[in-house]
Amino acid sequence: MTQVKYGYIGLGNLGGNLAASLIRKGFDVTVYDRNPALSERHAAMGGRVAASAEELAAGVDHLFTCLPSPAVSEAVLARALPAMAPGATWIENSTLGRDDVLRLAGLAKSTGVQMLEAPVTGGVHLAARGEITVLVGGPEELFALHRPALEAIGGRIFHMGPLGSAAIIKVITNMLAFIHLVADGEALMLARRGGLDLGKAWAAIAASSGSSFVHETEGQLILNGSYDVAFTMDLALKDLGFAMGFGREFGVPLDLAGLTQQTFVKGRAAYGGEAQSTQIVKLLEDVLGTDLRAPGFPARLE
């Protein structure tokens, strides 16, 4: 039986690790990124490297993408779809709005290509280990066909329902993460200004009912001072914008999400859109002239 050939376009912090997981698990993978240097790692692992999105699409059976915005996804699709064989699947690991998912799925369908949405959540460190959570939306038969590849990139896989379902739950999880991040900064600052040892305070919170995944992971990067979570202010604001849109559509008041969105607008104004999303806590550090450093915490999550 001929091995299925997958392509992967978009080798940034997240996509690069997802593509690497596919290669490590023995899948036949061809990669492309507009920055050729990002492909070198995958070539060294045994992956093929295409010179363009068109070349990649013409040489594979199915296509993964992980790209920074719906506009970029659409631009890449405009190049890749005409080269893909009818019956191929496009699997999108990026976070898109539900309307974008449905619209782009329609574009793909017009060329005979089906779509699975498969955004991921849990952080770049889990993607690097092949343990990130994968949220899937799309036809059951497509999910079954590509489940082995999805299990290669993720530790836990959830098929949420039809196309658009994964977009909703992914935005919900990110909304919660950003709310938790702002709250964690306030909690750590209370501990700092209250004269507590921040290392002990972090550990006590982690062992308490007030803990969260964000505290236990990104909280360590804040205390180190690197803030290096490999996720930007711009991406955070993109996801919070999706959340607020769903709130309006479904008639759900999102008071905390709205406040968090405005805090991130301030953060982007202060530090730039490419700043780490964890630097949102630096707003409080700067205004109070009080840092949140503590020894013994890592600069990056492993």
C-alpha positions in Angstrom: 0.0 0.0 0.0 1.4 3.4 -1.0 2.1 5.7 1.9 -0.1 8.8 2.1 1.9 12.0 1.3 1.2 15.0 3.5 2.3 18.6 2.9 2.8 21.2 5.6 2.8 24.9 4.9 3.7 27.4 7.7 6.7 26.4 9.8 6.6 29.1 12.5 6.7 28.4 16.3 3.7 26.2 16.2 3.5 24.8 12.7 7.2 23.9 12.6 6.8 21.7 15.7 3.6 20.1 14.3 5.3 19.2 11.0 8.3 17.9 12.9 6.0 15.5 14.9 4.6 14.1 11.7 8.1 13.4 10.3 9.3 11.9 13.6 6.3 9.5 13.6 7.3 8.3 10.1 4.8 10.1 7.8 5.9 11.1 4.3 5.9 14.9 4.7 6.9 17.8 2.3 7.2 21.2 3.9 7.2 24.8 2.7 7.6 28.2 4.3 8.3 31.5 2.7 11.3 31.7 5.0 13.5 28.9 3.6 15.6 28.8 6.8 12.6 27.4 8.7 12.7 24.3 6.4 16.2 23.3 7.2 15.3 21.5 10.5 12.7 19.4 8.7 15.0 18.5 5.8 17.6 17.3 8.4 14.9 15.1 9.9 14.1 13.5 6.6 11.3 15.7 5.3 11.1 16.9 1.7 11.3 20.6 1.0 9.3 22.3 -1.7 10.3 25.5 -3.4 6.8 26.9 -3.4 3.2 26.3 -2.2 2.2 25.3 -5.7 5.0 22.8 -6.0 4.2 21.3 -2.6 0.4 21.1 -3.3 1.0 19.3 -6.6 3.2 16.6 -5.0 1.1 15.6 -1.9 -2.2 13.8 -1.2 -3.3 16.1 1.6 -2.3 19.5 3.0 -1.8 20.8 6.5 -1.4 24.6 7.1 -0.6 26.7 10.2 -0.7 30.3 9.3 -1.0 33.6 11.2 -4.4 34.9 10.0 -7.4 34.1 7.8 -6.1 36.5 5.2 -2.8 34.6 4.9 -4.6 31.2 4.9 -6.7 32.5 2.0 -3.7 33.8 0.1 -1.9 30.5 0.5 -5.0 28.5 -0.6 -5.3 30.6 -3.8 -1.9 29.3 -4.7 -2.2 25.7 -3.5 -5.8 24.7 -4.3 -5.5 24.7 -8.1 -2.5 22.3 -7.8 -4.2 19.8 -5.5 -5.9 16.7 -6.8 -9.7 16.4 -6.4 -10.5 14.4 -3.3 -7.6 15.8 -1.3 -8.1 17.2 2.2 -6.9 20.6 3.5 -6.3 20.4 7.3 -6.0 23.8 9.0 -4.2 23.9 12.3 -4.5 27.7 12.5 -7.1 29.4 14.7 -9.8 30.9 12.4 -13.2 32.4 13.0 -16.1 30.2 12.3 -17.2 32.3 9.4 -13.7 32.1 7.9 -13.7 28.3 8.3 -17.0 28.0 6.4 -16.1 30.5 3.7 -12.6 28.9 3.1 -14.1 25.4 3.2 -16.4 26.6 0.4 -13.5 27.8 -1.7 -11.7 24.5 -1.2 -14.9 22.5 -2.1 -15.2 24.4 -5.4 -11.9 22.8 -6.4 -12.8 19.4 -5.2 -10.8 19.7 -1.9 -12.4 18.9 1.4 -11.6 20.6 4.7 -10.9 19.6 8.3 -10.4 22.4 10.9 -7.9 21.2 13.5 -6.7 24.1 15.7 -4.4 23.1 18.5 -4.2 24.3 22.1 -1.8 23.9 25.1 1.3 25.8 24.1 4.3 25.5 21.8 6.1 23.4 24.4 3.5 20.7 24.1 3.5 20.9 20.3 7.3 20.3 20.4 6.6 17.1 22.4 3.8 15.9 20.2 1.4 16.3 23.1 -0.7 19.3 22.2 -4.5 19.0 22.2 -6.1 19.0 18.8 -9.7 20.3 18.3 -11.3 19.0 15.2 -14.3 20.0 13.2 -15.5 18.4 10.0 -17.1 15.2 8.5 -16.7 12.1 10.6 -15.3 10.1 7.7 -12.5 12.7 7.1 -11.7 12.7 10.8 -11.3 8.9 10.7 -9.2 9.1 7.6 -6.7 11.6 9.1 -6.9 10.5 12.7 -3.4 8.7 12.6 -1.8 12.0 11.4 -3.7 14.0 14.0 -2.6 11.6 16.8 1.0 12.1 15.6 0.9 15.8 16.3 -1.3 15.7 19.4 -1.8 13.9 22.7 -5.5 14.4 23.1 -7.9 14.7 20.1 -11.4 16.0 20.3 -13.8 15.7 17.3 -16.2 18.6 18.2 -18.7 18.2 15.4 -19.2 19.8 11.9 -17.0 22.5 10.4 -17.1 25.6 12.6 -17.4 23.6 15.9 -13.6 23.6 16.5 -13.4 27.3 15.8 -15.8 28.0 18.6 -14.2 25.8 21.3 -10.7 27.0 20.4 -11.7 30.6 20.8 -13.3 29.8 24.1 -10.1 28.1 25.4 -8.0 31.0 24.3 -10.4 33.6 25.8 -10.1 31.8 29.1 -6.3 31.6 28.8 -5.9 35.4 28.3 -8.3 36.2 31.2 -6.3 33.8 33.4 -3.1 35.5 32.3 -4.2 38.9 33.3 -5.6 37.6 36.6 -2.4 35.7 37.3 -0.4 38.9 36.9 -2.6 40.6 39.4 -2.3 37.7 41.9 1.5 37.5 41.7 1.7 41.3 42.1 -0.4 41.1 45.2 2.0 38.5 46.6 5.0 40.6 45.6 3.7 43.8 47.2 2.5 41.9 50.2 6.1 40.9 50.9 5.8 37.2 50.0 8.5 35.1 48.4 7.3 34.8 44.8 8.6 31.3 44.3 6.8 30.0 47.4 3.7 32.0 46.3 3.7 30.5 42.9 4.0 27.0 44.3 1.2 27.6 46.9 -1.1 29.0 44.1 -0.3 26.0 41.9 -1.3 23.6 44.8 -4.6 25.5 45.5 -8.1 25.9 44.1 -7.0 29.1 42.5 -4.5 27.5 40.1 -4.8 27.3 36.4 -2.9 25.8 33.4 -1.8 29.4 32.6 -0.4 29.9 36.1 1.4 26.6 36.1 3.0 27.2 32.7 3.1 30.9 31.6 3.4 32.0 35.2 6.9 30.5 35.3 8.0 32.5 32.3 6.8 35.7 34.0 8.7 35.0 37.1 11.8 34.2 35.0 11.4 37.5 33.1 11.8 36.0 29.7 8.0 36.1 28.9 9.0 33.7 26.1 5.7 31.9 25.3 6.1 32.1 21.5 2.7 33.8 21.1 2.3 37.5 20.3 0.0 40.3 21.4 -1.4 40.5 17.9 -2.4 36.8 18.0 -4.0 37.3 21.4 -6.0 40.2 20.1 -7.1 38.3 17.0 -8.5 35.5 19.2 -10.1 37.9 21.6 -11.8 39.6 18.7 -13.2 36.3 17.6 -14.5 35.7 21.1 -16.2 39.1 21.3 -17.8 38.4 17.9 -19.2 35.1 19.1 -20.5 36.9 22.2 -22.5 39.3 20.0 -23.7 36.5 17.7 -24.9 34.2 20.5 -26.2 37.0 22.8 -23.7 36.3 25.6 -22.3 39.2 27.6 -18.5 38.7 27.9 -17.6 41.3 30.6 -14.3 39.8 31.6 -13.3 39.0 28.0 -14.1 42.6 27.0 -11.9 44.0 29.8 -9.2 41.6 28.9 -9.3 42.7 25.3 -8.9 46.3 26.2 -5.9 45.4 28.5 -4.3 43.7 25.5 -4.9 46.8 23.4 -2.9 48.7 26.0 -0.3 46.0 25.9 0.1 46.2 22.2 0.3 50.0 22.3 3.0 49.8 25.0 5.2 46.9 23.6 4.1 46.3 20.0 2.1 43.6 18.3 5.0 41.2 18.1 5.7 41.4 21.9 5.0 38.2 23.8 1.4 37.9 25.0 2.7 37.2 28.6 4.2 40.7 28.6 0.6 41.9 29.3 1.7 41.4 32.9 4.5 43.9 32.4 1.9 46.7 32.2 1.3 46.2 35.9 5.0 45.8 36.6 5.8 49.1 34.8 3.0 51.2 36.3 3.9 50.0 39.8 7.6 50.1 39.3 7.7 46.5 40.8 9.1 43.5 39.0 7.8 39.9 39.4 11.2 38.1 39.2 12.0 35.0 41.2 15.0 32.6 40.9 14.7 29.0 39.7 12.1 29.4 36.9 12.8 28.5 33.3 13.2 31.0 30.4 11.2 28.6 28.1 8.8 25.7 28.8 10.1 22.3 27.8 
